[in-house]
Amino acid sequence: MIGMRFHMHDRLRQKDLRRGTALCSLLLFLCVGGCRPSQPRTPARPATAEAVHSESKAPATPQEVRAILERAARDAPDDPYAHLELALFERQAGNLQRAEQLLIACWKRFPNFARAPFHLGMLYLMQERNVLAVPPLRAAARLDPKDPIVQVNAGFACQRAGMKREALAYARVALQLDPQRPDPYLLLARLHDTQGTADEALRYLDQYIARSPTPATGYYLKGRIHARRSEADKAELWVKRAIEAEPNNANFWTTLGRIYTELYADTRTEEGLRCFQRALELSPDNPDTHRYYGLTLKRTGRYAEAIPHLEQALKESGGDIGPLYFDYGQALLQAGRTQEGQAALARYREYREYTRGIQALNRALLEKPRDRARHHARIRFCLKHRQYGPAAVALQQALEMVGPDATLRALMEELRRAAPAAGLPANSSGSGL
């Protein structure tokens, strides 16, 4: 049962290795070597980096660099790299919405330039806007079929969006292109990390670890697989090895805390709580850490201590963790906050109503997957119940199955207003609308 709890909690959140995967994606992003592959560039002007150096004897400020890059893009309107460099500068400077807008514009201006949709998709993966990452990375993979980095990241996007069959295809292509790359093995391990194929996942992870110069994610995933099997000692061993490799990874500490509090009965609870505390020192707003810390405190009768952590988990998750309202409500009741506890339990009952309703709507769509009205109904139902993550997924699936229309545009705007971080593009043209 304990092992199953690991599996079910991970299914509920649908965010496998939140920061671990984002870090992996960033590393893959950096492995591209900037935005310039070994292709000829416009010979009429020097590389932008050289222009920056020549125009500024002293170290350039970000504003000066931005001005030079903007001028370079204006002076070379037909050079896709000039436009891409400006977008990547904004991404590096932390102006992610501006970077997104520039990448979308670059992709539209140069539809056969694979780097623009590639970096747009990687930006979405970095932001955990996984469903939105799929179309641009698909496009990049189609435009650059011989680049294993592009292929494997298209696979990661599909995997994180729940499109297993397509992800497998990209992983196999990447492996054929470069059998010594570690990341296709990691992707294959993730795709086989389910009941019935976990042994295959472990074998792929061994291949990944043998090839990767930074194998911490491989250690971590091995620990998670053993945890779901209730193999506590092996789970502890591999997650500790991951922590040795990356001691400042809050997710690793959170999972070690779960191993101590969920796999060792009540014999190592205090060790688990210390792991959660360490994770919060590293990442104070991590919703998973607050969630499991709060659940452990509630289970051990420390209701007043549990409440703020459960509240923070609900806040940071955008309210999508419906079952957590039950534990939150129970903790409030036990702490004597009856009215608030009853309100939280009402939210839990609402979530159960949502679960039954969404199952019926999903069955209806399986019968008629191209029924536009049924897609509209499912998105509206998610919005009504404030399930913004599922609403974003349903919206993307509708776009892929039936194409854009006025109703989908209106629903997208409603979702954007309700949950700006739900995974929607800054420019609606980026999603086919």
C-alpha positions as CSV (number, residue, x, y, z in Angstrom):
1,M,0.0,0.0,0.0
2,I,2.8,2.4,0.8
3,G,4.4,1.8,-2.5
4,M,1.1,2.5,-4.2
5,R,0.8,5.8,-2.4
6,F,3.9,7.0,-4.1
7,H,2.5,6.0,-7.4
8,M,-0.9,7.6,-6.8
9,H,0.4,10.8,-5.4
10,D,2.6,11.2,-8.4
11,R,-0.4,10.5,-10.7
12,L,-2.5,13.1,-9.0
13,R,0.0,15.9,-9.4
14,Q,1.0,14.8,-13.0
15,K,4.2,16.7,-12.5
16,D,6.9,14.1,-12.6
17,L,10.2,15.4,-11.0
18,R,9.1,19.1,-11.2
19,R,12.4,20.9,-10.7
20,G,14.5,17.8,-11.5
21,T,13.0,17.6,-15.0
22,A,13.2,21.3,-15.5
23,L,16.9,21.2,-14.6
24,C,17.4,18.4,-17.1
25,S,15.7,20.3,-19.8
26,L,17.8,23.4,-19.1
27,L,21.0,21.3,-19.3
28,L,19.8,19.9,-22.6
29,F,19.1,23.5,-23.7
30,L,22.6,24.6,-22.9
31,C,24.1,21.6,-24.7
32,V,22.8,23.0,-27.9
33,G,25.7,25.4,-27.7
34,G,23.7,28.6,-27.8
35,C,21.5,29.3,-30.8
36,R,24.0,28.7,-33.5
37,P,24.6,25.2,-34.9
38,S,27.4,24.7,-37.4
39,Q,25.7,26.4,-40.3
40,P,26.8,29.4,-42.4
41,R,25.5,32.7,-41.3
42,T,25.0,36.0,-43.2
43,P,28.5,37.1,-44.2
44,A,27.5,40.7,-44.6
45,R,27.8,41.5,-40.9
46,P,29.9,40.1,-38.0
47,A,28.5,37.9,-35.3
48,T,26.4,39.8,-32.8
49,A,28.7,38.9,-30.0
50,E,31.6,40.4,-31.9
51,A,29.5,43.5,-32.6
52,V,28.8,43.9,-28.9
53,H,32.6,43.7,-28.1
54,S,33.5,46.1,-30.8
55,E,30.9,48.7,-29.9
56,S,31.7,48.7,-26.2
57,K,35.2,48.9,-24.9
58,A,34.1,48.6,-21.3
59,P,31.8,45.8,-20.2
60,A,28.4,46.4,-21.7
61,T,25.3,46.9,-19.5
62,P,22.2,44.7,-20.2
63,Q,20.5,47.8,-21.7
64,E,23.4,48.4,-24.1
65,V,23.5,44.7,-25.1
66,R,19.8,44.8,-25.7
67,A,20.1,47.9,-27.9
68,I,22.9,46.4,-29.9
69,L,20.9,43.2,-30.5
70,E,17.8,45.1,-31.4
71,R,19.7,47.1,-33.9
72,A,21.3,44.0,-35.3
73,A,17.9,42.4,-35.9
74,R,16.7,45.6,-37.7
75,D,19.9,45.7,-39.8
76,A,19.6,42.1,-40.9
77,P,15.8,41.5,-41.2
78,D,16.4,38.3,-43.2
79,D,18.9,36.7,-40.8
80,P,16.9,34.4,-38.4
81,Y,19.8,34.2,-36.0
82,A,19.8,37.9,-35.4
83,H,16.1,37.6,-34.2
84,L,16.8,34.5,-32.3
85,E,19.8,36.0,-30.4
86,L,17.6,38.8,-29.1
87,A,15.0,36.4,-27.9
88,L,17.6,34.2,-26.1
89,F,19.1,37.4,-24.5
90,E,15.7,38.2,-23.1
91,R,15.3,34.7,-21.8
92,Q,18.7,34.8,-20.1
93,A,17.8,38.2,-18.6
94,G,14.7,36.7,-17.1
95,N,12.2,38.5,-19.3
96,L,10.4,35.3,-20.2
97,Q,7.2,36.8,-21.6
98,R,9.1,39.0,-23.9
99,A,11.4,36.1,-24.9
100,E,8.2,34.0,-25.7
101,Q,6.8,36.8,-27.8
102,L,10.1,37.2,-29.8
103,L,10.4,33.4,-30.3
104,I,6.8,33.2,-31.6
105,A,7.5,36.1,-33.9
106,C,10.8,34.5,-35.1
107,W,9.0,31.2,-35.8
108,K,6.3,33.0,-37.8
109,R,8.8,35.1,-39.7
110,F,11.1,32.1,-40.5
111,P,8.8,29.0,-40.6
112,N,11.6,26.7,-41.8
113,F,14.0,27.7,-39.1
114,A,14.1,24.9,-36.6
115,R,15.8,26.8,-33.8
116,A,12.9,29.2,-33.2
117,P,10.3,26.5,-32.3
118,F,13.0,24.5,-30.5
119,H,13.8,27.3,-28.1
120,L,10.2,28.2,-27.7
121,G,9.4,24.6,-26.7
122,M,12.4,24.6,-24.3
123,L,11.2,27.8,-22.7
124,Y,7.8,26.2,-22.1
125,L,9.4,23.1,-20.6
126,M,11.5,25.3,-18.4
127,Q,8.3,26.9,-17.2
128,E,6.5,23.5,-16.9
129,R,4.0,24.5,-19.5
130,N,4.3,21.0,-20.8
131,V,1.3,20.8,-23.1
132,L,2.2,24.0,-24.9
133,A,5.8,22.7,-25.4
134,V,4.6,19.9,-27.7
135,P,3.6,21.8,-30.9
136,P,6.8,23.8,-31.2
137,L,9.0,20.9,-30.4
138,R,7.1,18.7,-32.8
139,A,7.7,21.4,-35.5
140,A,11.4,21.6,-34.6
141,A,11.8,17.8,-34.8
142,R,10.1,17.8,-38.2
143,L,12.4,20.6,-39.5
144,D,15.6,19.1,-38.0
145,P,15.1,15.3,-38.2
146,K,18.8,14.5,-37.8
147,D,19.5,16.4,-34.5
148,P,19.2,14.0,-31.6
149,I,18.9,16.9,-29.1
150,V,15.8,18.2,-30.9
151,Q,14.3,14.7,-31.2
152,V,14.8,13.8,-27.5
153,N,13.4,17.1,-26.2
154,A,10.3,16.6,-28.4
155,G,10.1,13.3,-26.7
156,F,10.4,14.8,-23.2
157,A,7.6,17.3,-24.0
158,C,5.3,14.5,-25.2
159,Q,6.2,12.4,-22.1
160,R,5.4,15.3,-19.7
161,A,2.2,16.0,-21.6
162,G,1.1,12.3,-21.3
163,M,1.6,11.4,-24.9
164,K,3.5,8.2,-24.3
165,R,3.4,6.6,-27.8
166,E,4.7,9.7,-29.5
167,A,7.4,10.2,-26.8
168,L,8.6,6.6,-27.4
169,A,9.0,7.3,-31.1
170,Y,11.1,10.4,-30.5
171,A,13.2,8.6,-28.0
172,R,14.0,5.7,-30.4
173,V,14.9,8.2,-33.2
174,A,17.2,10.0,-30.9
175,L,18.9,6.8,-29.8
176,Q,19.4,5.7,-33.4
177,L,21.0,9.1,-34.2
178,D,23.4,8.9,-31.3
179,P,23.5,5.7,-29.2
180,Q,26.0,7.2,-26.8
181,R,23.8,10.2,-25.7
182,P,22.6,9.7,-22.2
183,D,19.3,11.6,-22.4
184,P,17.4,9.1,-24.7
185,Y,18.0,6.5,-22.0
186,L,16.6,8.8,-19.4
187,L,13.5,9.4,-21.5
188,L,13.0,5.7,-22.1
189,A,13.4,5.1,-18.3
190,R,10.6,7.6,-17.6
191,L,8.3,6.1,-20.2
192,H,8.8,2.6,-18.7
193,D,8.5,3.8,-15.1
194,T,5.1,2.2,-14.6
195,Q,3.8,-1.0,-13.0
196,G,4.8,-4.0,-15.1
197,T,7.8,-2.3,-16.9
198,A,9.8,-1.0,-13.9
199,D,12.6,-3.5,-14.5
200,E,13.0,-2.1,-18.0
201,A,13.1,1.4,-16.5
202,L,15.9,0.3,-14.1
203,R,17.9,-1.1,-17.0
204,Y,17.5,2.1,-19.0
205,L,18.6,4.1,-15.9
206,D,21.7,2.0,-15.7
207,Q,22.5,2.9,-19.3
208,Y,21.9,6.6,-18.5
209,I,24.1,6.6,-15.4
210,A,26.9,4.9,-17.3
211,R,26.9,7.6,-20.0
212,S,25.9,10.8,-18.1
213,P,28.6,13.0,-16.5
214,T,25.8,14.2,-14.1
215,P,23.8,11.1,-13.2
216,A,22.0,12.4,-10.1
217,T,18.6,12.3,-11.9
218,G,19.3,8.6,-12.7
219,Y,20.1,7.8,-9.1
220,Y,16.9,9.7,-8.0
221,L,14.6,7.8,-10.4
222,K,16.0,4.5,-9.3
223,G,15.2,5.5,-5.7
224,R,11.7,6.4,-6.7
225,I,11.1,3.1,-8.4
226,H,12.3,1.2,-5.4
227,A,10.1,3.3,-3.2
228,R,7.0,2.4,-5.2
229,R,8.0,-1.2,-4.7
230,S,8.2,-0.6,-0.9
231,E,11.9,-1.5,-1.1
232,A,12.8,1.0,1.6
233,D,16.5,0.3,1.9
234,K,17.2,0.4,-1.8
235,A,15.1,3.5,-2.1
236,E,17.0,5.3,0.6
237,L,20.4,4.2,-0.9
238,W,19.7,5.6,-4.3
239,V,18.1,8.9,-3.2
240,K,20.9,9.5,-0.8
241,R,23.3,8.9,-3.7
242,A,21.4,11.5,-5.7
243,I,21.6,14.0,-2.8
244,E,25.4,13.4,-2.6
245,A,25.6,14.4,-6.2
246,E,23.2,17.3,-5.9
247,P,23.0,18.3,-2.2
248,N,20.9,21.5,-3.0
249,N,18.1,19.7,-4.9
250,A,14.9,20.3,-2.8
251,N,13.0,17.5,-4.6
252,F,15.6,14.9,-3.6
253,W,15.3,15.9,0.0
254,T,11.5,15.8,-0.2
255,T,11.5,12.3,-1.6
256,L,14.0,11.1,1.1
257,G,11.6,12.6,3.7
258,R,8.7,10.6,2.1
259,I,10.8,7.4,2.2
260,Y,11.4,7.9,5.9
261,T,7.8,8.8,6.8
262,E,5.9,6.4,4.5
263,L,8.1,3.4,4.1
264,Y,9.5,3.0,7.6
265,A,6.2,3.1,9.5
266,D,6.7,5.4,12.5
267,T,10.3,4.5,13.2
268,R,12.0,7.3,11.2
269,T,9.4,10.1,11.2
270,E,11.6,12.7,12.8
271,E,14.3,12.0,10.2
272,G,11.7,12.5,7.5
273,L,10.6,15.8,9.0
274,R,14.2,17.0,9.1
275,C,14.4,16.2,5.4
276,F,11.3,18.3,4.7
277,Q,12.7,21.1,6.7
278,R,16.0,21.0,4.7
279,A,14.0,21.0,1.4
280,L,12.1,24.1,2.5
281,E,15.3,25.8,3.3
282,L,16.4,25.2,-0.3
283,S,13.0,25.9,-1.9
284,P,10.6,27.7,0.5
285,D,7.6,27.7,-1.8
286,N,7.9,24.1,-3.1
287,P,4.2,22.8,-3.0
288,D,5.2,19.1,-2.8
289,T,7.4,19.7,0.2
290,H,4.7,21.6,2.0
291,R,2.2,19.0,1.1
292,Y,4.0,16.0,2.5
293,Y,5.4,17.9,5.5
294,G,1.8,19.0,6.3
295,L,0.4,15.4,5.8
296,T,3.1,14.0,8.1
297,L,2.4,16.6,10.8
298,K,-1.3,15.9,10.6
299,R,-0.8,12.1,10.8
300,T,1.3,12.6,13.9
301,G,-1.4,14.8,15.6
302,R,0.4,18.2,15.1
303,Y,-2.6,19.8,13.5
304,A,-1.8,23.5,14.2
305,E,1.7,23.0,12.7
306,A,0.3,21.1,9.7
307,I,-2.3,23.7,8.7
308,P,0.0,26.4,7.2
309,H,1.9,23.8,5.2
310,L,-1.3,22.3,3.8
311,E,-2.4,25.9,3.0
312,Q,0.8,26.7,1.2
313,A,0.6,23.4,-0.8
314,L,-2.9,24.3,-2.0
315,K,-1.9,27.9,-2.8
316,E,1.2,27.0,-4.8
317,S,-0.4,24.2,-6.6
318,G,-3.2,26.5,-7.9
319,G,-5.9,24.6,-6.1
320,D,-5.6,21.5,-8.4
321,I,-4.8,19.0,-5.6
322,G,-8.5,18.3,-4.7
323,P,-7.9,15.4,-2.3
324,L,-5.7,17.6,-0.2
325,Y,-8.7,19.5,0.9
326,F,-9.9,16.5,2.9
327,D,-6.7,16.4,5.0
328,Y,-6.7,20.2,5.2
329,G,-10.3,20.2,6.4
330,Q,-9.7,17.4,9.0
331,A,-6.7,19.3,10.4
332,L,-8.8,22.5,10.7
333,L,-11.5,20.6,12.5
334,Q,-9.0,19.0,14.9
335,A,-7.5,22.4,15.6
336,G,-10.9,23.7,16.6
337,R,-11.4,25.8,13.5
338,T,-14.8,24.3,12.7
339,Q,-16.2,26.7,10.1
340,E,-13.0,26.8,8.0
341,G,-12.8,23.0,8.3
342,Q,-16.3,22.5,7.0
343,A,-15.6,24.9,4.1
344,A,-12.5,22.9,3.1
345,L,-14.4,19.6,3.3
346,A,-17.0,21.2,1.0
347,R,-14.3,21.9,-1.5
348,Y,-13.3,18.2,-1.2
349,R,-16.8,17.1,-1.9
350,E,-16.8,19.5,-4.9
351,Y,-13.6,17.8,-6.1
352,R,-15.3,14.4,-5.9
353,E,-18.1,15.7,-7.9
354,Y,-15.6,17.0,-10.5
355,T,-13.9,13.6,-10.6
356,R,-17.2,11.8,-11.4
357,G,-18.2,14.4,-14.0
358,I,-14.8,14.5,-15.8
359,Q,-14.8,10.8,-16.1
360,A,-18.2,10.9,-17.8
361,L,-17.0,13.7,-20.1
362,N,-13.9,11.7,-21.0
363,R,-15.9,8.7,-21.9
364,A,-18.2,10.8,-24.1
365,L,-15.1,12.1,-26.0
366,L,-13.8,8.6,-26.4
367,E,-17.0,7.8,-28.3
368,K,-16.8,10.9,-30.5
369,P,-13.3,12.4,-30.3
370,R,-14.0,15.0,-32.9
371,D,-17.2,16.3,-31.4
372,R,-16.5,20.0,-31.0
373,A,-19.3,20.6,-28.5
374,R,-18.1,17.8,-26.2
375,H,-14.6,19.4,-26.1
376,H,-16.1,22.7,-25.2
377,A,-18.2,21.1,-22.5
378,R,-15.1,19.4,-20.9
379,I,-13.1,22.6,-20.8
380,R,-16.1,24.5,-19.3
381,F,-16.5,21.8,-16.7
382,C,-12.8,22.1,-15.7
383,L,-13.1,25.8,-15.4
384,K,-16.3,25.6,-13.3
385,H,-14.5,23.4,-10.8
386,R,-11.3,25.6,-10.9
387,Q,-9.3,22.7,-12.2
388,Y,-7.0,24.9,-14.3
389,G,-4.3,22.4,-15.1
390,P,-6.7,19.9,-16.5
391,A,-8.5,22.8,-18.3
392,A,-5.2,23.7,-20.1
393,V,-4.7,20.1,-21.1
394,A,-8.3,19.8,-22.4
395,L,-7.9,23.0,-24.4
396,Q,-4.7,21.8,-26.1
397,Q,-6.3,18.5,-26.9
398,A,-9.3,20.3,-28.4
399,L,-7.0,22.4,-30.6
400,E,-5.3,19.2,-31.8
401,M,-8.4,17.3,-32.4
402,V,-10.9,19.8,-33.9
403,G,-8.9,23.0,-34.5
404,P,-9.5,26.5,-33.2
405,D,-12.8,28.3,-33.1
406,A,-14.3,31.4,-31.4
407,T,-15.5,29.4,-28.4
408,L,-12.0,28.0,-27.8
409,R,-10.6,31.5,-28.1
410,A,-13.0,32.7,-25.4
411,L,-12.3,29.7,-23.2
412,M,-8.6,30.3,-23.5
413,E,-9.0,33.9,-22.4
414,E,-11.2,32.8,-19.5
415,L,-8.5,30.4,-18.4
416,R,-5.8,33.0,-18.8
417,R,-7.6,35.4,-16.6
418,A,-8.4,32.7,-13.9
419,A,-4.9,31.2,-13.8
420,P,-2.2,33.1,-15.6
421,A,0.3,30.3,-14.9
422,A,-1.8,27.5,-16.2
423,G,0.3,27.0,-19.3
424,L,-1.0,29.4,-21.9
425,P,1.0,31.3,-24.4
426,A,1.5,35.1,-24.1
427,N,0.5,35.4,-27.8
428,S,-2.5,33.3,-28.8
429,S,-1.0,32.7,-32.2
430,G,1.5,30.4,-30.5
431,S,-1.2,27.8,-29.9
432,G,-2.9,27.9,-33.2
433,L,-5.5,30.4,-32.1
